[in-house]
Amino acid sequence: NKGAVVKTALSGNRIQYLFRLQPQKVSIKSCDFTSITLSNGERYMLSEDVTVYKVTSNSTYTILPISELYENLDDYSYNTIYTDDTASSGGRVRVIVLR
């Protein structure tokens, strides 16, 4: 699908698989360096290689360290997380987009 976010697994220069990540628009209540808790109480573990992006008003994406979210959580009210499964099934957050 056009615009889909995927996780890839590579073996050398070959793609082993592509896995579509599920987007969720969320409000993040709290964050540490291993998990986030959403305003609805749902808790997701973070992938070891979670990538955090900040989107500016002109749609420019900048990669940020997870510490930016941890230290400045109140600055970001419109967020999208991309997960590989539901929280109840052990899903992990692979990508966070902050706005």
N, C-alpha and C positions, 0 to 999 in steps of 0.2 A: 504494500500500500504506500502511496505517496505520502511522505511526511512521517512515516512510522519510525519509532525508535527501536533499535534492535541490539541485542547482545550477540557478540560473535565469539567463536572459539576457533583459534588458528592452530595449525600444525605446520610449522615452517611457513611457507608462503601459500598454504592451502587453507581454505575455510572448511572447518569440520562441520559447523552448523550455525544457523542464524535462529535466534529466538526473539519473538516480538515481545517487548515489554509493555505492560499495561499502565497507561497514564491515569492519575487521579489528581484532581484539583483539591487541595487540602489547606487547612490552617494548622500549622505546627505549634503545639503547645510547649513542648520542651525537646531538647536535643542534648545528647552527650556524644562522645566520639564512637559509640558502638550502636546507638539506636536513636529513634525519634518517637515521640508520642504525639499523636494527632489530637485536635480539640475534641474529637468524639471518644477519646480514651484508647483508641487502637494504637498498639505499639508495634513498630517495625524495626527489625534489626537492619543495620547498614551493611552493605557489602564492604569487604576489605578495600575494594578499589572504587568506592562510590565517587562519582564525579559531580561536582556542584557547579552550576552555571548561574550567573546573574545576567538578567536581560535588562538592558537600558531602554529608555523611551524610543530610541531609534532602532530597536530590534537587534542591537549588537550583543553577542553572547561573550561573556568573559568567564574563564575558569577561575574558581575560588577554592581555597582550602576549606575543609569542613569546619575549621575553627572560626571562620567568618560567620557561619550560621550559628554556631554555639555562642559566640561572643555578642552577636548583634541580632538575635532572633526577633526582637520587637520591630526591627526595621523592615521586615519582610512579611507582608500580609497576604499576598496572592502567590501561592506556590503550587508547583506541580511536581509530584513524585512519580517515578517510573519504577515499577516493581516486577519481579519475575513470577510472583504468585501472591495469593492473599496472605495477610498476616497470620491468620489461623492455620494456614497450611505451611507456615515456615518461610514465607516469601521474604525476600530482602530488597531493600531499596538500592537500585543500581545507579539512578540519576536523580538529582534534585535540581529543579529550575526555580530560581528565586526572582520575584518581581517586586 
